Amino acid sequence: METTHHAEISPKLRLAAALFCGFFGWLGIHRFYVGKIGTGILMIITAGGLGIWVVIDFIFIVLGQFRDKEGRFLRRWMD
């Protein structure tokens, strides 16, 4: 079965994820936002992987390569 490109796009906004990551990345808020509860908790415990994990996630979000819980890319900046 062939999937459409639209089905691969997350309903979550990239701008919101980028802001959450930029301001509260060490708390993993951006991961909770996209439904990744387990890794969000790990980010709290490790302070965002001592900041490294936060930087990597921020780069992925800005480049449109960050995925939500369902594996869909966050590509939409705003509604």
C-alpha positions, 0 to 999 in steps of 0.5 A: 500500500502506498502512503501519501506524503501528507500522512507522514506529517505530524499535526504538531507544530515545529515552531512550538517544539523549537520554542519548548526545546530552546527554553525548556529543553533540559526538561524535555518539554518538547518531547512530552509535546510530541508524545515521547513521554519516556524520553521526556522523563529521561531528559529530566533525569539527565538534564537533557543529556547534559545539554548535548541531547537538547542541542541535537534535538533543536537542530533536528527540529529546525531542519524538519527531521524531528519525529513525533511519537507516531514517527511522523515528521514535524514539518509545519511551522504554524497553522 
